[in-house]
């Protein structure tokens, strides 16, 4: 099976530097095969016989050993990424694909947490919760959006976001 690994909070604003070569070595040490990285933002794809979540835990440990980086790693299969792309609730946002993001979660939001998220509070930005993902459509990009930093603030889950171009590229590379 092909799998994408999403490393949280690396190479953002000069913090937690993780060279692609170190990421590749860590994924290989964790048991990934045919490893390739995508961009310089904590994305890797690989083959694996492990369950995706088990692979992610092993990559977290390997990152600490190989690169001295302690951070969370989320994994999605090619099938899961294809479903994320197909389920995009904001097809109109594809006119500016860099303004459409997917926030990948370590677990689904609790129903009461999801129900408590107020769409009107973030307008003109929009979001939709779907399982272990939150789609975020930014009216003017994520950089100045209050929703970007505030939507999931205080929610005790591991999360990392990728823009639509990266989501599509990872889906293609894991197909």
N, C-alpha and C positions, 0 to 999 in steps of 0.2 A: 504494500500500500504506500502511496505517496502522501506526505504530510507537510504542512507548513508550520513553522515554529515562529512565534511572535514574541520577541524579547521586549520586556517592558522597560521604559525609561533609560535607554542608552542612546548615545550620540545625539542628544537633544540639547541644544544650547551649550555645547562643549562639556556637558556633564557625562560621567560614566562612559568614558571612551571604550568602545569595543570594536577593534579592527575586524573586518570581514574574515581575515585569515584565522583569527582566534575563535570566532564564532564557528567557522567550518571545523576547526580542530575539536572544539567542544562537542559539536553534534556527532562527529565521527567517534569520539571517545565514549559518547553515550549510546552508541550502537546504530546511528544513522548511516545509511549508505547513499552513494551517488549524491553527495551533499553539494548544494549550490546556495550562495547567498544572493539576496536581491537588495539593491541599493545599499547604503551605508547606514541603515536605520533599524538594525536588529531583526531582519527577516531572513529565514533560511527555509529551504525545502529539501526533503530527503526521502529516501525509501526506508521503510521500517517494518519489522514484524511485531513490534511492541504496540500496545494500546497507546493512542495518542497522549493521554494524560500521564501514563507511565514514562513515555519518552520525554515529555516536558520536565518531569521531576528529575530525570537523569541528566538532562541538559542543564538544568539549574545547578546541579552539583558539579558537573563538568566545567561550567563557566567559572565557578569559584576556584576550581583547581587549575584550569588552563590559563585564565585571564585575570583572576582575582576580582571578578565582578559578581556581586551578590544581588540578584534581581529575580523577578518572577518571569516565567516563560509559559505561554499558552500555546496549545497545539490545536490545529484543525486539519481534518482529512481533506483530500481533494473533493470528495463527495459533499462534505459539509460546506466547503467554500463555494462549490457550484450552487448549492442551495441558497447560500447567502446572496450571491449575485442574482439568482433568479427571483428571489423574494423582495428585491428592492422596492420599498413602498413609495419611493419618491422618484419616479422615472423623469419627471420634469426637471429634477436637479441635475440630470446628466448634461444639461447645457453648460454647466460649470462643474465638471466632475471633481476638480480639486476641492470644491466646497461641500462635497458629499463625503462623509466619513462613516466608518463602521467602528463602533466600540465593541471589542471582543471582551467578554466577561469570563471569569473562571467558573461561574455557575449562573444559572438563571436568577434574575431578580425575584425576591420573594413577592408573591402576589400583592401583599399590602404595600410594599415599597413601590412597585410598578404603578399601582392605583393612585399612590400619593404624588406622583410626578405630574405637575400641572402644565399642560402644553401652552396655555395662555401666558404663563410666566416668562416664557422664553421667546415669544414672537418678536421679530418676524422669523426667527430660527424655528425649525421644526424637528421633532424626533419621533421615533417609533420603536417600541420594545418588541423584540421577537426572539424568544428563547434565550440563548446565551449571547445575543447581540443586541446592540442599540444602534439604530441608524440615525445619523444626525445630518440634517440638511441645513447648512448655514446660508443665510441670506447675503452675507458679504464676506465669507471666508471665516475660518475658525480663529484666526489670530486675535481679533478684537471682540469676539463673541463672549458674552457673559455665560452662555450655555456651555461653551467648551470647558470651562473650568468649574462650573457650578452645578450642572445637572445631577451628577452622581456624587457630589461632595457629601461625605459622611456615610456613604453606603459602604459597608465592610466587605468589599469584594475586590479581587484582583481584576484590573481592567487595563487594556491598552488599545489605542485607536490607530486606524490606518485610513488614509484617504482612498477614494474609490479607485484611482489608478493602481495603487498598490494592491488593493483587494482583488481587482481583476487580474493583475499580473500573477499574483500568487495562485489564484484559481486556475489560470492557464498552465502554470508550471507544475501543478499537482494533479492535473487531469489525467 
